[in-house]
Amino acid sequence: MRLRVLAIRIALTIVQMIGTIAGIVYFGEEGLSNATVLLFLFAGIATYWQLRLSRRAAP
């Protein structure tokens, strides 16, 4: 159970990093496009789930 939560956290961190970096790259190149909005949305969802998991794991 604990290993599964750790794996989910690592996956969410990777999604966050990819979403943020790609969002910055797209934002720099072509302004605010649909792809940028989607990538930032995915990064925000990943952040939300990370916070939920960390709250649940804390005693």
A tleap script that builds the chain and sets N, CA, C and O, in Angstrom:
source leaprc.protein.ff14SB
mol = sequence {
  NMET ARG LEU ARG VAL LEU ALA ILE ARG ILE
  ALA LEU THR ILE VAL GLN MET ILE GLY THR
  ILE ALA GLY ILE VAL TYR PHE GLY GLU GLU
  GLY LEU SER ASN ALA THR VAL LEU LEU PHE
  LEU PHE ALA GLY ILE ALA THR TYR TRP GLN
  LEU ARG LEU SER ARG ARG ALA ALA CPRO
}
set mol.1.N position { 0.833 -1.201 0.000 }
set mol.1.CA position { 0.000 0.000 0.000 }
set mol.1.C position { 0.872 1.258 0.000 }
set mol.1.O position { 0.644 2.176 -0.788 }
set mol.2.N position { 1.874 1.295 0.889 }
set mol.2.CA position { 2.746 2.461 0.985 }
set mol.2.C position { 3.568 2.637 -0.294 }
set mol.2.O position { 3.795 3.759 -0.748 }
set mol.3.N position { 4.013 1.509 -0.873 }
set mol.3.CA position { 4.800 1.551 -2.107 }
set mol.3.C position { 3.955 2.091 -3.261 }
set mol.3.O position { 4.452 2.825 -4.115 }
set mol.4.N position { 2.678 1.722 -3.277 }
set mol.4.CA position { 1.780 2.205 -4.325 }
set mol.4.C position { 1.612 3.721 -4.248 }
set mol.4.O position { 1.630 4.403 -5.272 }
set mol.5.N position { 1.450 4.244 -3.043 }
set mol.5.CA position { 1.310 5.687 -2.856 }
set mol.5.C position { 2.576 6.400 -3.312 }
set mol.5.O position { 2.509 7.452 -3.948 }
set mol.6.N position { 3.746 5.816 -2.980 }
set mol.6.CA position { 5.016 6.408 -3.398 }
set mol.6.C position { 5.130 6.425 -4.920 }
set mol.6.O position { 5.568 7.421 -5.495 }
set mol.7.N position { 4.741 5.336 -5.573 }
set mol.7.CA position { 4.792 5.268 -7.038 }
set mol.7.C position { 3.854 6.303 -7.660 }
set mol.7.O position { 4.199 6.940 -8.655 }
set mol.8.N position { 2.674 6.467 -7.075 }
set mol.8.CA position { 1.727 7.460 -7.591 }
set mol.8.C position { 2.299 8.860 -7.423 }
set mol.8.O position { 2.163 9.697 -8.315 }
set mol.9.N position { 2.942 9.121 -6.282 }
set mol.9.CA position { 3.544 10.439 -6.048 }
set mol.9.C position { 4.637 10.751 -7.050 }
set mol.9.O position { 4.721 11.867 -7.563 }
set mol.10.N position { 5.484 9.753 -7.331 }
set mol.10.CA position { 6.561 9.954 -8.303 }
set mol.10.C position { 5.971 10.237 -9.676 }
set mol.10.O position { 6.433 11.140 -10.375 }
set mol.11.N position { 4.955 9.474 -10.071 }
set mol.11.CA position { 4.302 9.693 -11.368 }
set mol.11.C position { 3.693 11.091 -11.435 }
set mol.11.O position { 3.807 11.767 -12.458 }
set mol.12.N position { 3.049 11.526 -10.358 }
set mol.12.CA position { 2.441 12.855 -10.347 }
set mol.12.C position { 3.501 13.952 -10.429 }
set mol.12.O position { 3.283 14.976 -11.076 }
set mol.13.N position { 4.638 13.745 -9.782 }
set mol.13.CA position { 5.719 14.724 -9.853 }
set mol.13.C position { 6.229 14.844 -11.280 }
set mol.13.O position { 6.483 15.949 -11.760 }
set mol.14.N position { 6.382 13.703 -11.965 }
set mol.14.CA position { 6.837 13.720 -13.364 }
set mol.14.C position { 5.822 14.445 -14.234 }
set mol.14.O position { 6.196 15.249 -15.088 }
set mol.15.N position { 4.539 14.165 -14.023 }
set mol.15.CA position { 3.488 14.846 -14.791 }
set mol.15.C position { 3.539 16.349 -14.543 }
set mol.15.O position { 3.395 17.144 -15.472 }
set mol.16.N position { 3.747 16.739 -13.267 }
set mol.16.CA position { 3.853 18.154 -12.929 }
set mol.16.C position { 5.006 18.813 -13.667 }
set mol.16.O position { 4.841 19.879 -14.260 }
set mol.17.N position { 6.177 18.179 -13.633 }
set mol.17.CA position { 7.356 18.765 -14.262 }
set mol.17.C position { 7.163 18.896 -15.771 }
set mol.17.O position { 7.461 19.939 -16.354 }
set mol.18.N position { 6.665 17.834 -16.395 }
set mol.18.CA position { 6.438 17.876 -17.843 }
set mol.18.C position { 5.418 18.956 -18.183 }
set mol.18.O position { 5.610 19.730 -19.121 }
set mol.19.N position { 4.325 19.003 -17.410 }
set mol.19.CA position { 3.286 19.994 -17.671 }
set mol.19.C position { 3.793 21.412 -17.523 }
set mol.19.O position { 3.481 22.280 -18.339 }
set mol.20.N position { 4.576 21.647 -16.482 }
set mol.20.CA position { 5.076 22.997 -16.241 }
set mol.20.C position { 6.087 23.408 -17.308 }
set mol.20.O position { 5.988 24.500 -17.869 }
set mol.21.N position { 7.063 22.534 -17.593 }
set mol.21.CA position { 8.095 22.862 -18.583 }
set mol.21.C position { 7.473 23.053 -19.961 }
set mol.21.O position { 7.767 24.031 -20.649 }
set mol.22.N position { 6.610 22.115 -20.364 }
set mol.22.CA position { 5.981 22.236 -21.679 }
set mol.22.C position { 5.089 23.474 -21.740 }
set mol.22.O position { 5.015 24.144 -22.771 }
set mol.23.N position { 4.414 23.772 -20.630 }
set mol.23.CA position { 3.583 24.973 -20.584 }
set mol.23.C position { 4.406 26.234 -20.774 }
set mol.23.O position { 4.005 27.140 -21.505 }
set mol.24.N position { 5.564 26.294 -20.112 }
set mol.24.CA position { 6.437 27.460 -20.253 }
set mol.24.C position { 6.958 27.563 -21.687 }
set mol.24.O position { 6.989 28.651 -22.262 }
set mol.25.N position { 7.364 26.434 -22.260 }
set mol.25.CA position { 7.885 26.439 -23.634 }
set mol.25.C position { 6.804 26.916 -24.611 }
set mol.25.O position { 7.055 27.783 -25.448 }
set mol.26.N position { 5.597 26.340 -24.498 }
set mol.26.CA position { 4.517 26.756 -25.395 }
set mol.26.C position { 4.160 28.218 -25.178 }
set mol.26.O position { 3.914 28.950 -26.137 }
set mol.27.N position { 4.132 28.643 -23.927 }
set mol.27.CA position { 3.774 30.024 -23.619 }
set mol.27.C position { 4.790 30.978 -24.237 }
set mol.27.O position { 4.420 32.042 -24.733 }
set mol.28.N position { 6.069 30.603 -24.210 }
set mol.28.CA position { 7.115 31.447 -24.777 }
set mol.28.C position { 7.044 31.497 -26.291 }
set mol.28.O position { 7.356 32.525 -26.893 }
set mol.29.N position { 6.636 30.392 -26.917 }
set mol.29.CA position { 6.680 30.317 -28.377 }
set mol.29.C position { 5.454 30.942 -29.045 }
set mol.29.O position { 5.587 31.771 -29.946 }
set mol.30.N position { 4.276 30.546 -28.605 }
set mol.30.CA position { 3.087 30.915 -29.381 }
set mol.30.C position { 1.977 31.556 -28.559 }
set mol.30.O position { 0.815 31.544 -28.966 }
set mol.31.N position { 2.325 32.106 -27.419 }
set mol.31.CA position { 1.281 32.696 -26.598 }
set mol.31.C position { 0.452 31.615 -25.923 }
set mol.31.O position { 0.826 30.443 -25.914 }
set mol.32.N position { -0.670 32.019 -25.365 }
set mol.32.CA position { -1.502 31.097 -24.609 }
set mol.32.C position { -2.397 30.310 -25.561 }
set mol.32.O position { -3.424 30.808 -26.022 }
set mol.33.N position { -1.991 29.068 -25.849 }
set mol.33.CA position { -2.763 28.226 -26.759 }
set mol.33.C position { -3.557 27.190 -25.960 }
set mol.33.O position { -3.449 27.119 -24.736 }
set mol.34.N position { -4.341 26.402 -26.660 }
set mol.34.CA position { -5.120 25.347 -25.993 }
set mol.34.C position { -4.208 24.317 -25.344 }
set mol.34.O position { -4.507 23.807 -24.264 }
set mol.35.N position { -3.084 24.010 -26.011 }
set mol.35.CA position { -2.156 23.022 -25.465 }
set mol.35.C position { -1.584 23.496 -24.129 }
set mol.35.O position { -1.447 22.712 -23.190 }
set mol.36.N position { -1.255 24.777 -24.053 }
set mol.36.CA position { -0.705 25.331 -22.809 }
set mol.36.C position { -1.717 25.215 -21.683 }
set mol.36.O position { -1.383 24.795 -20.575 }
set mol.37.N position { -2.947 25.587 -21.973 }
set mol.37.CA position { -3.995 25.525 -20.954 }
set mol.37.C position { -4.167 24.089 -20.465 }
set mol.37.O position { -4.292 23.856 -19.263 }
set mol.38.N position { -4.173 23.124 -21.390 }
set mol.38.CA position { -4.325 21.724 -21.006 }
set mol.38.C position { -3.157 21.246 -20.151 }
set mol.38.O position { -3.359 20.553 -19.154 }
set mol.39.N position { -1.924 21.617 -20.539 }
set mol.39.CA position { -0.755 21.173 -19.796 }
set mol.39.C position { -0.742 21.756 -18.386 }
set mol.39.O position { -0.430 21.052 -17.425 }
set mol.40.N position { -1.082 23.052 -18.257 }
set mol.40.CA position { -1.148 23.643 -16.926 }
set mol.40.C position { -2.284 23.022 -16.116 }
set mol.40.O position { -2.167 22.873 -14.900 }
set mol.41.N position { -3.378 22.659 -16.778 }
set mol.41.CA position { -4.486 22.000 -16.096 }
set mol.41.C position { -4.044 20.652 -15.527 }
set mol.41.O position { -4.345 20.320 -14.380 }
set mol.42.N position { -3.312 19.865 -16.364 }
set mol.42.CA position { -2.805 18.576 -15.889 }
set mol.42.C position { -1.836 18.767 -14.723 }
set mol.42.O position { -1.866 17.996 -13.763 }
set mol.43.N position { -0.980 19.781 -14.797 }
set mol.43.CA position { -0.040 20.050 -13.709 }
set mol.43.C position { -0.796 20.425 -12.433 }
set mol.43.O position { -0.416 20.010 -11.338 }
set mol.44.N position { -1.855 21.202 -12.576 }
set mol.44.CA position { -2.665 21.577 -11.419 }
set mol.44.C position { -3.378 20.388 -10.799 }
set mol.44.O position { -3.457 20.273 -9.575 }
set mol.45.N position { -3.901 19.499 -11.646 }
set mol.45.CA position { -4.569 18.296 -11.138 }
set mol.45.C position { -3.564 17.414 -10.398 }
set mol.45.O position { -3.876 16.864 -9.341 }
set mol.46.N position { -2.358 17.280 -10.954 }
set mol.46.CA position { -1.323 16.476 -10.301 }
set mol.46.C position { -0.953 17.067 -8.947 }
set mol.46.O position { -0.762 16.337 -7.975 }
set mol.47.N position { -0.854 18.396 -8.889 }
set mol.47.CA position { -0.537 19.060 -7.614 }
set mol.47.C position { -1.636 18.801 -6.591 }
set mol.47.O position { -1.354 18.523 -5.426 }
set mol.48.N position { -2.882 18.891 -7.026 }
set mol.48.CA position { -4.019 18.648 -6.135 }
set mol.48.C position { -3.967 17.235 -5.549 }
set mol.48.O position { -4.148 17.050 -4.346 }
set mol.49.N position { -3.719 16.243 -6.406 }
set mol.49.CA position { -3.678 14.865 -5.926 }
set mol.49.C position { -2.490 14.633 -5.010 }
set mol.49.O position { -2.587 13.866 -4.052 }
set mol.50.N position { -1.363 15.289 -5.296 }
set mol.50.CA position { -0.210 15.158 -4.401 }
set mol.50.C position { -0.535 15.687 -3.015 }
set mol.50.O position { -0.187 15.065 -2.011 }
set mol.51.N position { -1.200 16.832 -2.955 }
set mol.51.CA position { -1.580 17.393 -1.657 }
set mol.51.C position { -2.543 16.467 -0.922 }
set mol.51.O position { -2.425 16.280 0.289 }
set mol.52.N position { -3.494 15.888 -1.649 }
set mol.52.CA position { -4.431 14.949 -1.010 }
set mol.52.C position { -3.713 13.735 -0.459 }
set mol.52.O position { -3.985 13.294 0.657 }
set mol.53.N position { -2.776 13.186 -1.262 }
set mol.53.CA position { -2.036 12.009 -0.812 }
set mol.53.C position { -1.169 12.330 0.395 }
set mol.53.O position { -1.087 11.530 1.328 }
set mol.54.N position { -0.521 13.493 0.389 }
set mol.54.CA position { 0.356 13.831 1.504 }
set mol.54.C position { -0.462 14.062 2.775 }
set mol.54.O position { 0.002 13.740 3.869 }
set mol.55.N position { -1.653 14.607 2.649 }
set mol.55.CA position { -2.512 14.797 3.818 }
set mol.55.C position { -2.966 13.451 4.376 }
set mol.55.O position { -3.038 13.267 5.591 }
set mol.56.N position { -3.270 12.516 3.485 }
set mol.56.CA position { -3.740 11.203 3.916 }
set mol.56.C position { -2.608 10.414 4.573 }
set mol.56.O position { -2.842 9.671 5.526 }
set mol.57.N position { -1.373 10.572 4.064 }
set mol.57.CA position { -0.245 9.809 4.589 }
set mol.57.C position { 0.220 10.335 5.942 }
set mol.57.O position { 0.780 9.588 6.745 }
set mol.58.N position { -0.016 11.629 6.195 }
set mol.58.CA position { 0.433 12.217 7.466 }
set mol.58.C position { -0.389 11.652 8.632 }
set mol.58.O position { -1.596 11.448 8.502 }
set mol.59.N position { 0.258 11.406 9.748 }
set mol.59.CA position { -0.464 10.843 10.899 }
set mol.59.C position { -1.395 11.856 11.553 }
set mol.59.O position { -2.069 11.533 12.531 }
savepdb mol mol.pdb
quit
